[in-house]
Structure formats: C-alpha cells, structure tokens
Amino acid sequence: MGISKAVINFSIYVNYMQICTVGRDGCSTEAENHVDGRWNSAAGFFLLVYTFINPYPHLFTIREVSYYLAVACCAVILFRNKDFSPFKTPLTLPVALFTLWAFVGLFFTLDRVGGIHDFRRHLLDYILLFVCYLTFLRDCGRVRLLFRVLVISLAISSCYELYFWYWKLGNHWHSRILIPNYESPVGAVGFMALYALLAAFYLWMVEQDRVWRSIVLVCMLPLLLALYGTQMRSLLVAAPFVLFGIFWDHKKWLLLFLAVVLVPTGLLLKAERGHDLSHPDNARLTLNYISMLVLKDHPLVGIGYGIDSFGKSEVVDPEYYRAQVPEKIRSSIETNIQHSLWLGIATRTGLPGLLVFCWIWGAWLWMNVQVIRKAADEEVRMLGRLGIAILLLYSIYGLFNVVNVHFLEALLCLGFAVSTAAGRFALSSDALSLSRKE
C-alpha cells in the first residue's frame, strides 16, 4: 500500500508539473503574472514616492532610497519578461552617442573628479530614471496617476514656499520670492510651478472624474501664486510659447490661460523689477561671453562633464577670461555657474556634444509631432501637445538659466518618458482604429 500510494502521489506530482509547464495559459502563467504584478506594483509605488518627494530638498534620503528601489524593481521586471523595449526608442541612438561622447571627454577633462561624479549622477542615473518611467507608463491611466501625484506634490511645495516667504519672513505681498536656500533656488521654484501647471492643464482637459477635476483646480491656485511670486523674466518669456504649444487648437483655453498667467506676472515684474527690465543684464552677458571664450579654447571635448567645473578657478581662470569681455558689457559677477543650458552643454562637451544634444531635442520634437499627427485618441494627442510645451519650456528657460539641478533633471526625464510612451499609445490606438474600420 505504501509503494502504490507513493506511485500515485508521484504520478499526481508529474501531472501537476506538466500542467504548470504547458504553454502560456497554464498555472505557471497565473503564478508568474501574480509575481510580475507584485514587482510592477512595487516599481510603481517607489516611482510615485520619488516623484512626490522630488521637489523637497530636505527629504533627499527618502528620494534616493525610492530611486534605487524603483530601479531595482524595474530591472527585475525587464529581465523577467525579457522586454527591453524601453531601450529601443527614437531617443536611444542620440542619447547613446551623447553618453559616449561625454564618456570620451572624461579622458580629457580638466576636472576629473567632478566630471566622473556628474557623469554618473547627472547622466547615467537619469537615463535609468527615464527607463523606469517608461516601464511604468503603459497606458494613459498611469500617465494621469503620475501627473496627479506631481501636481499635488508641487502644489503643497508651493504652499510652503509662499507661507515661508510671505507669512513667516513677513515680506510684502508683491515682493519677489528670494528664499535664502541654495538647495531650492528661486528659478527652480518658478519652473516647477509652471511645469506642474502644464500637467494640471492636461489633467483638466482629459479628466472625467469631477472630484479629480476639482482637486486639480484647487492645486492650480498655489502653483499660479508661486509662479507670480518668483517673478522670473525667463518664465514670462517662455509662457506664451509654452501655452501655445499645449493649447494651439483650443483658442478659448489659450486666451484664458494666457491672461491668467501673463497679466499678473507682467504687472508684478513691472512693479518690482522695472529697473531690471529696462537695463541690459550685464551679469548674464558677461557669463555668456566668458562661456563662448572657454568654448573657443576647448571646442572639441569641452572642459569636461562636471557641472561645477566652470566655476572652479583652477579649471577656468575667471579673471583671465573676464579681461577679454568688452568693457560695455563687463560685469564683476562671480563665474560660479553658467546661466544657460545650451552654453553649459557646449562648454562641457564641446561642439560635437552640443550637436548631438540638439539631435536629442530634435528626436523629442519629432516624437511629439508624430503623436499629434497619428494618434486616433484625443487624450494621446493631448500628450503630444504637452510634450511640445515641456520641450519649449526647457528650451526657452534654458537660454537664460541653469537646468542641471536634480529637481529639473527628474522632470526632464519624465517629459522624455511621457512623449515616448505617447508615441507607443499612438501606434496602438492607430492600429485599433484600423482594425475597427476593417
């Protein structure tokens, strides 16, 4: 009896194993789907935590832990499913070439320690973040979820900035926010507020749930107030182009939001910074002129990928270059940081690096245009317009200010990922519409 029972149990076990290994619709598939679902949920959770924490400089540890856990979970998902599609996008080739050229520049850098550090922290880490976002964004519902978290987080952050500057420090209501905190510079505060407003405009246009539309509407108020309070001239210049990018085929909304954003900002700028508006900004002109002189001396690979290398006197002698600036625009400003995304890329990676970086920008623009042209779903087309608006925001703001801070780099990766995901949504929605016609 014992032997026969053992034989029966063994045969049952063999049959069970055979069933579990048959095709994709056996019980192994159900178990694998359950495990994959847990990994997906974990990756999504850590990404949402990272996105929420990003605007808060003093929660750096939580931000870093959530980042590395999200990367680890996404790596498991990609290898388990053998799906490496996040590495196969229109951005892959130009980003790979830019990364390769930046790596080559490390062998010629004038600041080896800073170059290696920033190559990892400000390039490789954010490429992985882009892959994580793209792995997570599988449908428009997840895009909305991510933007909800982003809008709420930045609305709370804006409330704190407003409270701290106007209430706690007791400044006049129309004075410009100048929080003495290098980790949260005023430019980044205004930029993130406008970025979040774009996400809020998108949610307002596509949300069907009245509760969420109400929440988004409430969040717009502190974001607008933070944008007004920073009184950034670069954002005032960028706003019309950015709003046209997202609302070019919704003329009534375009006029409304142009009035809401531009009129108060313009009035506050005139009242508080009228002198700045009527005089040339010699400080920025000096920095830009010095940047071009440095590029002239290092046109091929630049001075190295280190973001702070430009401000180090042992790398770039400020007085040597300042003496070459025309006296009409010469300023005594400290050359600790470049106020230009484009000149920063050029001086750090040389002219070849700048050209490849422009290729990345061109691929990003092309993706969004294709989404607008080919997507059958209106929400997906709206994502294409949002992508163009974000591209314009970075491009114009980057003419006057630094973008290489963690807050803004994370949002740039999110913009890349949303546009890439929208391209995939456009292909799937186009295929679905064709199948329905057939």
PAVO-16171 format. One record per residue (C-alpha): residue number from 1; residue in one letter; x, y negated, z negated. Coordinates in nm, 4 decimals. Example, Ala and Ser with C-alpha at 12.3 -4.5 7.8 and 13.67 -1.06 7.14 Angstrom:
<rs>
n, res, c1, c2, c3
1, A, 1.2300, 0.4500, -0.7800 .
2, S, 1.3670, 0.1060, -0.7140 .
</rs>
This chain:
<rs>
n, res, c1, c2, c3
1, M, 0.0000, 0.0000, 0.0000 .
2, G, 0.2818, -0.2330, -0.0856 .
3, I, 0.4527, -0.1756, 0.2521 .
4, S, 0.1298, -0.2129, 0.4527 .
5, K, 0.0446, -0.5286, 0.2625 .
6, A, 0.3877, -0.6677, 0.3338 .
7, V, 0.3490, -0.5844, 0.7060 .
8, I, 0.0105, -0.7572, 0.7167 .
9, N, 0.1470, -1.0650, 0.5398 .
10, F, 0.4439, -1.0750, 0.7770 .
11, S, 0.2157, -1.0496, 1.0828 .
12, I, -0.0002, -1.3308, 0.9493 .
13, Y, 0.3123, -1.5396, 0.8954 .
14, V, 0.4346, -1.4705, 1.2511 .
15, N, 0.0955, -1.5623, 1.3974 .
16, Y, 0.0924, -1.8787, 1.1924 .
17, M, 0.4375, -1.9788, 1.3172 .
18, Q, 0.3367, -1.9048, 1.6748 .
19, I, 0.0290, -2.1248, 1.6439 .
20, C, 0.2366, -2.4028, 1.4897 .
21, T, 0.4853, -2.3942, 1.7753 .
22, V, 0.2345, -2.3776, 2.0627 .
23, G, 0.2186, -2.6952, 2.2750 .
24, R, 0.1469, -3.0416, 2.1506 .
25, D, -0.2030, -2.9674, 2.0241 .
26, G, -0.1170, -2.7085, 1.7593 .
27, C, -0.0978, -2.7608, 1.3856 .
28, S, 0.2655, -2.8740, 1.4148 .
29, T, 0.1399, -3.1709, 1.6149 .
30, E, -0.1009, -3.2621, 1.3383 .
31, A, 0.1744, -3.2371, 1.0787 .
32, E, 0.4155, -3.4350, 1.2944 .
33, N, 0.1536, -3.7037, 1.3563 .
34, H, 0.0960, -3.7270, 0.9826 .
35, V, 0.4691, -3.7724, 0.9192 .
36, D, 0.5040, -4.0201, 1.2067 .
37, G, 0.2077, -4.2124, 1.0723 .
38, R, 0.3812, -4.2483, 0.7379 .
39, W, 0.7020, -4.3702, 0.8987 .
40, N, 0.5050, -4.6163, 1.1127 .
41, S, 0.3188, -4.7439, 0.8084 .
42, A, 0.6434, -4.7853, 0.6143 .
43, A, 0.8135, -4.9691, 0.9012 .
44, G, 0.5111, -5.1966, 0.9461 .
45, F, 0.4939, -5.2700, 0.5739 .
46, F, 0.8597, -5.3690, 0.5476 .
47, L, 0.8387, -5.5801, 0.8640 .
48, L, 0.5359, -5.7649, 0.7286 .
49, V, 0.7162, -5.8228, 0.3976 .
50, Y, 1.0196, -5.9526, 0.5868 .
51, T, 0.8034, -6.1850, 0.7982 .
52, F, 0.6231, -6.3169, 0.4918 .
53, I, 0.9444, -6.3728, 0.2924 .
54, N, 1.1412, -6.5307, 0.5789 .
55, P, 1.0544, -6.8992, 0.5031 .
56, Y, 1.1604, -6.8688, 0.1373 .
57, P, 1.5400, -6.9116, 0.0967 .
58, H, 1.5414, -6.8161, -0.2701 .
59, L, 1.3949, -6.4715, -0.2018 .
60, F, 1.6991, -6.3722, 0.0014 .
61, T, 1.7471, -6.0329, -0.1699 .
62, I, 1.3907, -5.9182, -0.1014 .
63, R, 1.4273, -6.0399, 0.2564 .
64, E, 1.7462, -5.8400, 0.3107 .
65, V, 1.6149, -5.5232, 0.1465 .
66, S, 1.2949, -5.5321, 0.3527 .
67, Y, 1.5002, -5.5914, 0.6695 .
68, Y, 1.7286, -5.2916, 0.6222 .
69, L, 1.4423, -5.0642, 0.5168 .
70, A, 1.2462, -5.1698, 0.8276 .
71, V, 1.5495, -5.0980, 1.0486 .
72, A, 1.5952, -4.7572, 0.8863 .
73, C, 1.2282, -4.6630, 0.9314 .
74, C, 1.2243, -4.7782, 1.2938 .
75, A, 1.5420, -4.5811, 1.3646 .
76, V, 1.3753, -4.2662, 1.2286 .
77, I, 1.0654, -4.3301, 1.4429 .
78, L, 1.2670, -4.3841, 1.7612 .
79, F, 1.4837, -4.0759, 1.7123 .
80, R, 1.1960, -3.8528, 1.6037 .
81, N, 0.9888, -3.9487, 1.9065 .
82, K, 1.2898, -3.9780, 2.1380 .
83, D, 1.1365, -4.3047, 2.2546 .
84, F, 1.3978, -4.5665, 2.3334 .
85, S, 1.1712, -4.7936, 2.5355 .
86, P, 1.2471, -5.0946, 2.3071 .
87, F, 1.5940, -5.0876, 2.4622 .
88, K, 1.4503, -5.0890, 2.8154 .
89, T, 1.3100, -5.4362, 2.8730 .
90, P, 1.3766, -5.7284, 3.1108 .
91, L, 1.5891, -5.8747, 2.8298 .
92, T, 1.8142, -5.5705, 2.7944 .
93, L, 2.0713, -5.6489, 3.0622 .
94, P, 2.1269, -6.0199, 2.9898 .
95, V, 2.1320, -5.9597, 2.6126 .
96, A, 2.3794, -5.6731, 2.6572 .
97, L, 2.6050, -5.8909, 2.8738 .
98, F, 2.5837, -6.1810, 2.6275 .
99, T, 2.6696, -5.9469, 2.3406 .
100, L, 2.9605, -5.8021, 2.5370 .
101, W, 3.0960, -6.1471, 2.6203 .
102, A, 3.0607, -6.2622, 2.2593 .
103, F, 3.2486, -5.9472, 2.1533 .
104, V, 3.5266, -6.0172, 2.4043 .
105, G, 3.5503, -6.3679, 2.2601 .
106, L, 3.6343, -6.2212, 1.9183 .
107, F, 3.9773, -6.1265, 2.0514 .
108, F, 4.0471, -6.4913, 2.1405 .
109, T, 3.8561, -6.6646, 1.8633 .
110, L, 4.0141, -6.9491, 1.6701 .
111, D, 3.8227, -6.8371, 1.3589 .
112, R, 3.8405, -6.4584, 1.3421 .
113, V, 3.6726, -6.4107, 1.0033 .
114, G, 3.3819, -6.6448, 1.0805 .
115, G, 3.3460, -6.5087, 1.4339 .
116, I, 3.3222, -6.1450, 1.3250 .
117, H, 3.0818, -6.2297, 1.0428 .
118, D, 2.8434, -6.4302, 1.2624 .
119, F, 2.8668, -6.1818, 1.5495 .
120, R, 2.7192, -5.9237, 1.3156 .
121, R, 2.4846, -6.1418, 1.1095 .
122, H, 2.3548, -6.3762, 1.3801 .
123, L, 2.3576, -6.1483, 1.6836 .
124, L, 2.3635, -5.7736, 1.6167 .
125, D, 2.1295, -5.7946, 1.3172 .
126, Y, 1.8730, -5.9905, 1.5163 .
127, I, 1.8924, -5.7557, 1.8128 .
128, L, 1.7917, -5.4797, 1.5699 .
129, L, 1.5147, -5.7033, 1.4338 .
130, F, 1.3831, -5.7503, 1.7877 .
131, V, 1.3796, -5.3712, 1.8335 .
132, C, 1.1888, -5.3314, 1.5057 .
133, Y, 0.9281, -5.5907, 1.6010 .
134, L, 0.8848, -5.4353, 1.9446 .
135, T, 0.8473, -5.0873, 1.7937 .
136, F, 0.5746, -5.2209, 1.5653 .
137, L, 0.3811, -5.4261, 1.8229 .
138, R, 0.1885, -5.1522, 2.0003 .
139, D, -0.1353, -5.3426, 2.0574 .
140, C, -0.2902, -5.6875, 2.0246 .
141, G, -0.4333, -5.5972, 1.6853 .
142, R, -0.0834, -5.5667, 1.5415 .
143, V, 0.0168, -5.8963, 1.7001 .
144, R, -0.2776, -6.0631, 1.5272 .
145, L, -0.1849, -5.8965, 1.1969 .
146, L, 0.1735, -6.0186, 1.2219 .
147, F, 0.0650, -6.3720, 1.3078 .
148, R, -0.1859, -6.3771, 1.0234 .
149, V, 0.0936, -6.2945, 0.7784 .
150, L, 0.3200, -6.5555, 0.9392 .
151, V, 0.0582, -6.8333, 0.9310 .
152, I, -0.0424, -6.7654, 0.5702 .
153, S, 0.3212, -6.7449, 0.4570 .
154, L, 0.4210, -7.0716, 0.6224 .
155, A, 0.1044, -7.2434, 0.5014 .
156, I, 0.1974, -7.1506, 0.1422 .
157, S, 0.5573, -7.2593, 0.2032 .
158, S, 0.4349, -7.5923, 0.3449 .
159, C, 0.2130, -7.6463, 0.0407 .
160, Y, 0.5172, -7.6045, -0.1835 .
161, E, 0.7298, -7.8450, 0.0236 .
162, L, 0.4527, -8.1048, 0.0128 .
163, Y, 0.3976, -8.0580, -0.3612 .
164, F, 0.7683, -8.0779, -0.4403 .
165, W, 0.8401, -8.3887, -0.2342 .
166, Y, 0.5271, -8.5982, -0.2866 .
167, W, 0.3991, -8.4859, -0.6253 .
168, K, 0.6952, -8.3615, -0.8288 .
169, L, 0.9514, -8.6092, -0.6936 .
170, G, 0.6899, -8.8868, -0.6767 .
171, N, 0.7679, -9.0127, -0.3261 .
172, H, 0.5281, -9.2375, -0.1343 .
173, W, 0.2718, -9.0520, 0.0749 .
174, H, 0.4133, -9.1729, 0.4075 .
175, S, 0.7824, -9.1279, 0.3219 .
176, R, 0.9773, -8.8726, 0.5198 .
177, I, 1.0365, -8.5340, 0.3558 .
178, L, 1.4088, -8.5092, 0.2802 .
179, I, 1.4301, -8.2261, 0.0314 .
180, P, 1.7884, -8.2081, -0.1019 .
181, N, 1.8199, -7.8372, -0.0274 .
182, Y, 2.0607, -7.7237, 0.2418 .
183, E, 1.9059, -7.3766, 0.2464 .
184, S, 1.5762, -7.5263, 0.3629 .
185, P, 1.6685, -7.8220, 0.5875 .
186, V, 1.4001, -8.0665, 0.6913 .
187, G, 1.4334, -7.9731, 1.0590 .
188, A, 1.3625, -7.6093, 0.9878 .
189, V, 1.0594, -7.7010, 0.7750 .
190, G, 0.9044, -7.9031, 1.0591 .
191, F, 0.9993, -7.6499, 1.3239 .
192, M, 0.8457, -7.3578, 1.1346 .
193, A, 0.5307, -7.5610, 1.0729 .
194, L, 0.4871, -7.6256, 1.4470 .
195, Y, 0.5688, -7.2620, 1.5291 .
196, A, 0.3065, -7.1456, 1.2801 .
197, L, 0.0576, -7.3941, 1.4253 .
198, L, 0.1071, -7.2328, 1.7676 .
199, A, 0.0382, -6.8925, 1.6134 .
200, A, -0.2665, -7.0394, 1.4380 .
201, F, -0.3946, -7.1881, 1.7652 .
202, Y, -0.3577, -6.8453, 1.9256 .
203, L, -0.5483, -6.6786, 1.6411 .
204, W, -0.8178, -6.9454, 1.6562 .
205, M, -0.8705, -6.8738, 2.0251 .
206, V, -0.8792, -6.4920, 2.0031 .
207, E, -1.0141, -6.4085, 1.6562 .
208, Q, -1.3699, -6.2750, 1.6485 .
209, D, -1.3963, -6.2421, 1.2705 .
210, R, -1.5425, -6.5595, 1.1158 .
211, V, -1.3609, -6.5030, 0.7878 .
212, W, -1.0208, -6.4930, 0.9559 .
213, R, -1.1042, -6.7935, 1.1720 .
214, S, -1.1917, -6.9848, 0.8558 .
215, I, -0.8665, -6.8783, 0.6892 .
216, V, -0.6679, -6.9861, 0.9953 .
217, L, -0.8463, -7.3229, 0.9985 .
218, V, -0.7647, -7.3797, 0.6300 .
219, C, -0.3992, -7.2886, 0.6905 .
220, M, -0.3704, -7.5437, 0.9701 .
221, L, -0.4091, -7.8345, 0.7241 .
222, P, -0.0867, -7.7865, 0.5190 .
223, L, 0.1011, -7.6953, 0.8363 .
224, L, -0.0061, -8.0207, 1.0010 .
225, L, 0.0784, -8.2199, 0.6878 .
226, A, 0.4247, -8.0621, 0.6726 .
227, L, 0.4773, -8.1446, 1.0393 .
228, Y, 0.3701, -8.5052, 0.9758 .
229, G, 0.5896, -8.5275, 0.6674 .
230, T, 0.9128, -8.4180, 0.8340 .
231, Q, 0.8760, -8.6914, 1.0996 .
232, M, 1.1122, -8.5123, 1.3380 .
233, R, 1.1662, -8.7024, 1.6621 .
234, S, 1.2655, -8.3828, 1.8436 .
235, L, 0.9368, -8.2175, 1.7475 .
236, L, 0.7438, -8.5249, 1.8610 .
237, V, 0.9154, -8.4935, 2.1984 .
238, A, 0.8568, -8.1180, 2.2152 .
239, A, 0.4913, -8.1187, 2.1026 .
240, P, 0.3255, -8.2359, 2.4289 .
241, F, 0.5154, -7.9780, 2.6363 .
242, V, 0.4535, -7.7028, 2.3823 .
243, L, 0.0804, -7.7744, 2.3562 .
244, F, 0.0502, -7.7966, 2.7343 .
245, G, 0.2249, -7.4587, 2.7579 .
246, I, -0.0373, -7.2860, 2.5461 .
247, F, -0.3489, -7.4870, 2.6452 .
248, W, -0.2840, -7.5834, 3.0084 .
249, D, -0.6048, -7.4132, 3.1226 .
250, H, -0.8098, -7.5258, 2.8186 .
251, K, -0.8152, -7.9010, 2.8745 .
252, K, -1.0542, -7.9915, 2.5908 .
253, W, -0.8492, -7.7999, 2.3327 .
254, L, -0.5320, -7.9518, 2.4770 .
255, L, -0.6580, -8.3087, 2.4344 .
256, L, -0.7893, -8.2371, 2.0853 .
257, F, -0.4688, -8.0832, 1.9517 .
258, L, -0.2515, -8.3418, 2.1262 .
259, A, -0.4431, -8.6121, 1.9393 .
260, V, -0.4285, -8.4213, 1.6085 .
261, V, -0.0538, -8.3551, 1.6324 .
262, L, 0.0876, -8.6591, 1.8120 .
263, V, -0.1089, -8.9602, 1.6872 .
264, P, -0.0400, -8.9239, 1.3109 .
265, T, 0.3205, -8.8150, 1.3723 .
266, G, 0.3828, -9.1093, 1.6042 .
267, L, 0.2319, -9.3596, 1.3603 .
268, L, 0.4389, -9.2267, 1.0688 .
269, L, 0.7536, -9.2293, 1.2807 .
270, K, 0.6956, -9.5893, 1.3816 .
271, A, 0.6298, -9.6931, 1.0227 .
272, E, 0.9181, -9.5054, 0.8585 .
273, R, 1.1765, -9.4635, 1.1340 .
274, G, 1.1106, -9.7546, 1.3670 .
275, H, 1.4724, -9.8658, 1.3447 .
276, D, 1.5922, -9.5172, 1.4413 .
277, L, 1.3592, -9.5111, 1.7413 .
278, S, 1.4784, -9.8468, 1.8754 .
279, H, 1.8512, -9.7785, 1.8493 .
280, P, 2.0694, -9.5132, 2.0142 .
281, D, 2.1638, -9.2197, 1.7927 .
282, N, 2.5418, -9.2645, 1.7993 .
283, A, 2.5909, -8.9846, 1.5482 .
284, R, 2.4425, -8.7229, 1.7809 .
285, L, 2.6083, -8.8807, 2.0835 .
286, T, 2.9436, -8.8519, 1.9099 .
287, L, 2.8833, -8.4890, 1.8209 .
288, N, 2.7748, -8.4065, 2.1748 .
289, Y, 3.0742, -8.5851, 2.3256 .
290, I, 3.3139, -8.4000, 2.0948 .
291, S, 3.1385, -8.0729, 2.1846 .
292, M, 3.1986, -8.1382, 2.5536 .
293, L, 3.5637, -8.2194, 2.4874 .
294, V, 3.6024, -7.8926, 2.2961 .
295, L, 3.4335, -7.7065, 2.5813 .
296, K, 3.6710, -7.8717, 2.8271 .
297, D, 3.9667, -7.7351, 2.6278 .
298, H, 3.8123, -7.3876, 2.5867 .
299, P, 3.5910, -7.3332, 2.8936 .
300, L, 3.6224, -6.9563, 2.9348 .
301, V, 3.5550, -6.7884, 2.5976 .
302, G, 3.4990, -7.0902, 2.3743 .
303, I, 3.6328, -7.1224, 2.0210 .
304, G, 3.4649, -6.8024, 1.9003 .
305, Y, 3.1194, -6.6926, 1.7873 .
306, G, 3.1464, -6.8417, 1.4382 .
307, I, 2.8630, -7.0902, 1.3887 .
308, D, 3.0572, -7.2938, 1.1318 .
309, S, 3.3859, -7.2812, 1.3256 .
310, F, 3.3130, -7.6167, 1.4909 .
311, G, 3.3070, -7.7846, 1.1502 .
312, K, 3.6377, -7.6412, 1.0293 .
313, S, 3.9248, -7.8871, 1.0686 .
314, E, 4.1760, -7.6048, 1.1135 .
315, V, 3.9767, -7.4878, 1.4176 .
316, V, 3.8576, -7.8192, 1.5662 .
317, D, 4.0527, -8.1314, 1.4675 .
318, P, 3.7722, -8.3891, 1.4314 .
319, E, 3.9937, -8.6977, 1.4377 .
320, Y, 4.1831, -8.5837, 1.7473 .
321, Y, 3.8593, -8.5469, 1.9410 .
322, R, 3.6864, -8.8467, 1.7812 .
323, A, 3.9641, -9.0717, 1.9115 .
324, Q, 3.8655, -8.9703, 2.2658 .
325, V, 3.4999, -9.0685, 2.2189 .
326, P, 3.4143, -9.4025, 2.3866 .
327, E, 3.4026, -9.6776, 2.1267 .
328, K, 3.0500, -9.7774, 2.2328 .
329, I, 2.9035, -9.4504, 2.1030 .
330, R, 3.1679, -9.3533, 1.8489 .
331, S, 3.0402, -9.2694, 1.5022 .
332, S, 3.2075, -9.1698, 1.1765 .
333, I, 2.9692, -8.8757, 1.1288 .
334, E, 3.1182, -8.5580, 0.9861 .
335, T, 3.1561, -8.2903, 1.2514 .
336, N, 3.0368, -8.0121, 1.0247 .
337, I, 2.7622, -7.8835, 1.2542 .
338, Q, 2.6510, -7.9257, 1.6144 .
339, H, 2.3075, -8.0725, 1.6719 .
340, S, 2.2463, -7.8826, 1.9936 .
341, L, 2.1588, -7.5207, 2.0649 .
342, W, 2.2949, -7.5415, 2.4185 .
343, L, 2.6251, -7.7119, 2.3434 .
344, G, 2.6682, -7.4800, 2.0465 .
345, I, 2.6387, -7.1730, 2.2682 .
346, A, 2.8745, -7.3295, 2.5236 .
347, T, 3.1498, -7.4168, 2.2757 .
348, R, 3.1254, -7.0787, 2.1004 .
349, T, 3.1121, -6.8522, 2.4075 .
350, G, 3.2372, -7.0708, 2.6944 .
351, L, 3.0627, -7.1473, 3.0212 .
352, P, 3.0134, -6.7763, 3.1129 .
353, G, 2.8381, -6.7227, 2.7800 .
354, L, 2.6134, -7.0246, 2.8393 .
355, L, 2.5197, -6.8956, 3.1863 .
356, V, 2.4268, -6.5524, 3.0511 .
357, F, 2.2308, -6.7177, 2.7694 .
358, C, 2.0361, -6.9148, 3.0323 .
359, W, 1.9717, -6.5809, 3.2052 .
360, I, 1.8121, -6.4550, 2.8820 .
361, W, 1.5926, -6.7651, 2.8773 .
362, G, 1.5019, -6.7124, 3.2424 .
363, A, 1.4075, -6.3476, 3.1813 .
364, W, 1.1923, -6.4587, 2.8879 .
365, L, 1.0130, -6.7151, 3.1045 .
366, W, 0.9659, -6.4622, 3.3863 .
367, M, 0.8064, -6.2102, 3.1470 .
368, N, 0.5525, -6.4641, 3.0263 .
369, V, 0.4672, -6.5798, 3.3780 .
370, Q, 0.4114, -6.2182, 3.4838 .
371, V, 0.1827, -6.1628, 3.1860 .
372, I, -0.0286, -6.4661, 3.2758 .
373, R, -0.0489, -6.3599, 3.6403 .
374, K, -0.1133, -5.9871, 3.5999 .
375, A, -0.2937, -5.9286, 3.2700 .
376, A, -0.6618, -5.8421, 3.3043 .
377, D, -0.7333, -5.9169, 2.9376 .
378, E, -0.7729, -6.2805, 2.8297 .
379, E, -0.6066, -6.2212, 2.4914 .
380, V, -0.2982, -6.0768, 2.6617 .
381, R, -0.2829, -6.3762, 2.8972 .
382, M, -0.3044, -6.5983, 2.5900 .
383, L, 0.0050, -6.4206, 2.4564 .
384, G, 0.1844, -6.5111, 2.7791 .
385, R, 0.0953, -6.8782, 2.7327 .
386, L, 0.2008, -6.8588, 2.3684 .
387, G, 0.5350, -6.7139, 2.4779 .
388, I, 0.5928, -7.0063, 2.7148 .
389, A, 0.5009, -7.2513, 2.4368 .
390, I, 0.7543, -7.0910, 2.1993 .
391, L, 1.0189, -7.0948, 2.4733 .
392, L, 0.9591, -7.4662, 2.5314 .
393, L, 0.9700, -7.5342, 2.1580 .
394, Y, 1.3136, -7.3746, 2.1209 .
395, S, 1.4446, -7.5258, 2.4434 .
396, I, 1.3486, -7.8865, 2.3652 .
397, Y, 1.4125, -7.8751, 1.9906 .
398, G, 1.7468, -7.7127, 2.0698 .
399, L, 1.8520, -8.0161, 2.2719 .
400, F, 1.8709, -8.2200, 1.9516 .
401, N, 1.9076, -7.9778, 1.6613 .
402, V, 2.0720, -7.6621, 1.5422 .
403, V, 1.8742, -7.3392, 1.5794 .
404, N, 2.1278, -7.0953, 1.4354 .
405, V, 1.9718, -7.0641, 1.0903 .
406, H, 1.8151, -6.7421, 0.9712 .
407, F, 1.4618, -6.8846, 0.9467 .
408, L, 1.4537, -6.9856, 1.3113 .
409, E, 1.6506, -6.6910, 1.4492 .
410, A, 1.3992, -6.4497, 1.2988 .
411, L, 1.1124, -6.6409, 1.4612 .
412, L, 1.3015, -6.6390, 1.7921 .
413, C, 1.3256, -6.2578, 1.7759 .
414, L, 0.9539, -6.2456, 1.7047 .
415, G, 0.8892, -6.4637, 2.0109 .
416, F, 1.1007, -6.2344, 2.2290 .
417, A, 0.9228, -5.9267, 2.0947 .
418, V, 0.5711, -6.0685, 2.1388 .
419, S, 0.6432, -6.1635, 2.5009 .
420, T, 0.7934, -5.8204, 2.5752 .
421, A, 0.5008, -5.6437, 2.4097 .
422, A, 0.2559, -5.8647, 2.6031 .
423, G, 0.4254, -5.7516, 2.9243 .
424, R, 0.3509, -5.3911, 2.8321 .
425, F, -0.0048, -5.4770, 2.7353 .
426, A, -0.0464, -5.6479, 3.0732 .
427, L, 0.0672, -5.3359, 3.2578 .
428, S, -0.1650, -5.1106, 3.0575 .
429, S, -0.4638, -5.3465, 3.0896 .
430, D, -0.3986, -5.3825, 3.4642 .
431, A, -0.3844, -5.0063, 3.5035 .
432, L, -0.7067, -4.9698, 3.3026 .
433, S, -0.8891, -5.2255, 3.5173 .
434, L, -0.7744, -5.0478, 3.8334 .
435, S, -0.8944, -4.7109, 3.7028 .
436, R, -1.2345, -4.8628, 3.6219 .
437, K, -1.2638, -5.0011, 3.9759 .
438, E, -1.1791, -4.6600, 4.1213 .
</rs>
